[in-house]
């Protein structure tokens, strides 16, 4: 006979027995956490694989004798794959399952790691970096989707935030890896071999993700959509507890029944406005220049007077600040609200960008320039970085949320590509160099910070503490208000 507290506790059980029963009825937080950490490895690879280029691009530029246009292409080609991967991930995950798409992403991560470590020319390198982009784009959609669908509502926000934390952790890890690898040899060795080891190091987290995924289940939501209720009930029982599993199954089934929207639904009154706001937020998050610092940081520090090893070490500091202030954002976004963080963060970014641009124009290399770069990173990590994703996950009505998120995410990756491609071109343009030295890009990115402030102040509603249903009703009323009579 089973002597567990669940089977033994009578109605008059002791307080200890009642506590054990209640804990078991709520499911296993440890189980949910472990599943979320496995899925978050996709986010870690997202950060690792997009930021690895920062340590390698300078050595590759010398090895392949790249022009500014080719340098930008080598750094940004991944982002074309990201856009396509993000667009396909929604359809594939609905057809194959969230787990299987993550497995596919892990395989692509590994293939790209091997391929980018051994190219003989730029074309081969670009081919495998685009494959890497497909994996990053798929993971950027599927990892948070898996975590959201496997987590009970009471801790879903914290669990999904683990993915954002994993992304910036991956960036910090690869900055350390790049610094360590570069220190193994002299500049000549790094130009021929060192950068190859930087890309090869991606294989380690890719193998870990692939191995761990074989031990996690599919999400209950996908299982119910595929008419597999017994499997869904078993997983929900472990996640939410047996008592809540049946209610959760009914809610998921009801939600699935009301999903599905035609492309034309995105352009109806109310939906059209929120879609345009979402696209604007996604694009502005990128055109404020964050990935210039994440992808080209060592090169920027060298232009400001640092040696190669010091530039890579300063990039590690950038990653640490990014990680620290992302944690602060996760802790404050539900306390201070979305709009205050976005406005104050964008203001801080704009001020720091103006200072960096001015320093570049005046050819100043004092330590305060590094402080303004770190101030920019801190402001972004506290606001525009994570909070943009929070707003995008909240503002779209339920019926069009999937398609709207896909459109906004593709626009985000496209903007990322444009910024990453054009930065070396602007930074080496003779006319701009004559007038601004290396400062023009930073003045341009500062102007976009002003646009974020204006957009959020005027058009983005505060969603802190609001249910998704109330937010959806807000946009419905907006659509009715602007319909012609």
N, C-alpha and C positions, 0 to 999 in steps of 0.2 A: 504493500500500500504506500502511495506517495505521501510523504510527510512534509511536503513543502507548505509554507504559510498560506498559499493560495487555496489549497485543498483542505487545510485543517481549520482555518479561522472561522469560528462561528459568529453569530450576530453579536455576541457579547465578548468578542475578542479583546485582548489587552491593547493598549495604545501602541505597543510595539508591533503587534500583529496587524493592526489597522494601517500603520505606516507602511509596512511591507506590502500589504495588499494594494494600497493606493499607488505606491511606486510601481508595482508590477502592472497595475491597471493602466498606467500612463505610458507603458512601453519602456524601451531601453534607450536612454540618452547616449550611453556608450556605443551602442550599435549604430545609431544614427550618426554619431560623430565619426566613427571609423569609416562608414560608407562615404560621408562627406569629404573626409581627408583623402580618400582614394580618388574621388572625382576631382578634387581640387588639385591633384597632380597635373591634370590637364591645364588648369590655370597657371601652375608653376611653370610648365613647359611653354605656355603662351608668353610669359614674361621672359623666360630664359632664352627662347629662340628668337624673339624680336630684339632683345638687347645685346645678344652676343656679337652683333655686327659692330658695336661701338669700339671694342678692343681690336677687331680685326681689320676694319676698313682702311686705316692708315697704312698698315703693312701690305694689304692687298693692292692698294693704290700704287705703291712703289713696285711691287712684284709684277703686276700686269701692265704697268705704265698707263694708268687710266687717266682719261680727260675728266674735267669736272662733270660733264654729262654722264659719262660712264660710271663715275664714282657714285653719283646720285642714283643711277639705275641699279648698281650693285647693292646699294643700301635699301632701296625702296621696292625692288621687284617682288619681294616677299608679300608686300601688301596687296598686289593684284590677286595673288592666290588667296589671301585672307578674305577679300571681298567675295570671291567665288565660293570659298569654303563656307563662309557664314550664310550665303544665300542658299546653298544646297543642304546645309545641316538641318534646317527645319523640316524639309521634305523627307530627307533620309531618316531622320530620327523618328518621324511619324510612321515610316514604312518598315524600318529595320529595328527600331528601338534605340533608346538613349545609350544603353550599354554598348551595343554593337557599333554605333558611330564613334564612341570613345575608343573602342578597340581599333577601329580603322584609323583614327587620329594617331594613336600610339604607334601603329605600324608606319604611317607616313612620317611621323617625327623621326623614327629610327632610320628609315631610308634616306631622309634628307640629311641627317647627321653624317652618315657615311658618305653620301654623294658630295656634300659641300666640303668635306675634308680632303677630297682627292681629285679636284678638277684640274685639267691641264690648260683650260682657257676660260674666259669670262662667260661664254655661252653655256658651257657645262655647269658652271657655278650658278648662273641665273636659273637654269632649268630645275636644279635641286632646291634652290631657295623658294621657287614658286610652289614646289611640292610641299615644302615646309609651311608656306603660307596657307595652303589648303588645310593642313592639320591645325594651324593656329586659328584660322577662321571657324573651323568646325568646333574646336574646343571652346572658343569664346562664346559660342551659343549653347553647346551641349553640356558643358560642366556645370554652369549655374542652373540650367534647366533640370539636370539630374538631381542636384542638391535640393532645389526648391520642391521637386515632386516627391522626394524621399523623406523630407523633414516634416514633422508635425507643425501645425500653425504657430504654436506657442513659442517655438525657437527658430522658426524659418528665417527670420531676418538675420539672426546671428550666424546661422549656418551658411546662408548665401554669402554673407560678408567674408567668410573664410576663403572663398574663391578670389575675391579682390586682394585679400591679404596674401594669398598664394602667388598671385601675379607679381606683386612688387617684391615678394621674397625671391622669386625666380630671377628677377632683374638683379637683386643684390648678390645672389649666389654667382651669377655669371660674371659680374664685375670682379668678384674675388677670384674666380677661375681664370679670367683673362689676365689679371694682375699676376697671379701665380705663374701661369704659363709663360707670359712675357719675360718673367724674371729668370727663366731657365736658360736663356741664351742671350747673345748680343743682338743688335738691330738686324744684322745680316741674316742670322738664324731665324729671327721672327718673320722677316720678309719672305723666306722660302718655306719655313716649316711651322713656326710658332702659331700663325693664324689658322693653320689646318687643324692643329690640336684644339684650338678654341672651339671650332665647329664640331669636331669629333666628340668633345665632352658632352654634347647634347644627347648622345646615345645612352648615357647612364640613366637620367630620369625617364627617358622614353621606355627603356626596358623595364624599369620599376613600375611604371604605369601599366604597361601591357601585362606584366605578371600579376599585379594586384587585381586587375579588372576581372580576371577569371574567377575570383572569389566573391564578387559582389552580385546582387540580384538585379533584375530589371526593375524599373519603377512601377508601383501599383497603378499609376495612371495609364501608362502604356499597356500594361497587361489587361486592364479593364477595356481599353479601347480595342484590344485584339480579342475580346470575349474570352478571357482567361481568368475568371473570377476567383477560382480556388487558390491560384498562385498569389493573386493580389491580396486576398484575405489573409493568407499566411504572413506576408510581409507587413501588411498594415497591423496585424496583431503584434508583431515584434516592435514596430515603430510607435504605435499609438496605444497599445494594450488591447486585449480582446473586446473589452466593453465598448470602446470607441471605434473599433474596426468597421462594424456594420454601418454605423452612421457616416463614417468617412467614405465608405464605398458608395452609399447613396448620393452623397454630395458630389463625388467625382463623376459618377454616372450622369447626374443631372447637368453638371458643367459641360461634359462632353457632348451631351445632346443639344446644348445651346451654342456650340462653337461652330466655326466654319463661316467664312465670309468671302464674298466675291471681291475681285480686285476693284470693281466699281464702288464698293462700299467705302473704300478709303477716301473717296472724293465727295461724299455726301456732306451737307452742312454740319458743322460741329466736328466731324471726323476729319474733314479736310484741314481745318484750322489746327487741330492738335497734331496732325501728321506733319504739317509745315513747321510747327514749333519744335517737334521732336527732331526733325531733320536739321533744323538750324542749330539746336543744342549739340547734336552729334558732330556736325561739321565744325562749329566754333570750338568745341573741346580740342580738336586737332590743330586748327590753324592758329592757335595761340602759341604753337611752337614747342610743345612738350617733347615730342619725339626727336626734335633736333638735338636737344640736350641728352636724351636717352641713347640716341644712335651715334651722335657725333661728339659726345662730351670730350673724349681725349683730344680730338683735333681742335676743339674750341679752346681747351686749356693750353694746348701747345701754342696757338696763335696769341694767347694772352701771356706767353712767356715761360710756361712750364716745360720741363724736360719730359721725355716719353714715360719714364717710370713714375714720375710725380703726377703726370696727367692721368695715368691709369689709377693711381692711388686716390686722386681727387675724385675720380669717377665712382670709386667705392663709397666715398663719403656722400656723393649725390644719391646713390642707391640706399644708403642707410637713412638719410633724411627722408627720402620718399617713403620708405617703410614706416618710420616712426610717425610721420604725420598722417599716413593712411590709417594707422591705428587710432589716432586722435579723431579723425573724421568718422570712423565707425562708431566711436563712443559718443560723439556730439551731434550727429545728424538727426537723431530722434529727440534731442533735447533743445537744440537751438533752432532747428528748422532748416529747410532746404534753401530758401531764398536768402536769408542772412549769410549763410556760408558761401553761396555762389557769388553774391555781390562783394563781400569783403575779400574773398579769395581772389576774384578777378581784379579787384583794385590793387591788391598786393602784387599780383603777377605783373600788372601793367607798370607799376612804379619800378619794380625790379628790372623789367625789360628795358625801360627807358634808361635806367642807370647803366645797364650792361652795354647798350648801344652807344651811349655817350662815352663810356670808357674805351670802347673799340675805336670810336672816331678820334679820340684824343690819344690813342695808343698808350693807355695806362694799364699797368699790369699789377697794381698793388693788391694786397690781400683782400681789400674790401670788395673787389670785383668778384672773388670767389664767394664772399658772403652774400652778395646780391643774387648770384646764381643759386645758392642754397636757399635764399629767401623765396625765389621764384618756384623752386621745386617744392618747398614746404607749402606755399600758398596753393599750388596746383593740387598736391596730394591731400590737402585739407578740404578742398572744395570741388573744383571743376572736374578733377579726375574721378573720384568715386561718386560724388553727388549727382553728376550727370546721369550715371547708370541707374541710380536710385529713382530719379525723376522719370526717366524713360520707362522704367518698369512699372510706374504708377499711373502715368497720365493717360495712357491709351485705353479706350473702352475694351471690355472683355472680348467682344466679337471680332475686333480687328487687331487685337494685341499682337498675335503672332506675326501677321503680315507687316504690321507697322514697325515692329521691332526689327524685322528682317530688312525692311527698306532703310530704316535709320542706321542700322549697323553697316550695311553696304556703303551708305553715304559717308559714314565715319571712316571706314577703311580707305575709301577713295580719297577723302581729304588728307588722310595720313600719307597716302602715296604721293599726292601732289606736293605736300610740304617737304617730305623726305627727298623727293626728286629735285625740287627747285632750290633747296638751301645751298648745295654746293655751287649751283649755277649763279645764284645771287652773290654768294660769298667770293666768287672769283671773277665776277663781271668787271671789266676794266673801268667802265664809266662809273659804276656804283663805288668801286674801290677809290676812284679819284675824289669823289664827293664825300663818301661816308666811311672810307677804309672798310672795316668788317662790320660796321654798325647797322647798315640798312635793314637786314632781316629782322633784327630785334625791335626796331621802330615799327615795322610792319606788324609784327606779332602783338605789340602793345596796342595798336589801333584795334585789333580784333578783340582784345580784352575789354575795351570800351563798348564794343558791340554786344558782348555777353551781358555786361551790366545793364544796358538799355533793354535787351530782350527779356531778361529775367525780371527786371523792375516793372516792365509794362505788360508782358504777355503771359508769364508763367505764374500760375496760382500756387499758393503755399499748400502743400499736401501733407504736412506733418500732422499726424493724429487723425487723418481723414480716412474713412473706409474707401475701398476701391469703388464701391457702389455710389457713394456720394461724389467722388471725383468724376465718375462716368456721367452722373446726372448733371454736373456742372457743365460739361461739354455739350450735353444734349440741350440744355437751356441756352447755351451760347449759340448753337446751331439754329434753334427756333427764333432767337432774338434777331438773327441776321437774315432770316428768310424773307423774301419779298412778299408783301401782302397782296 
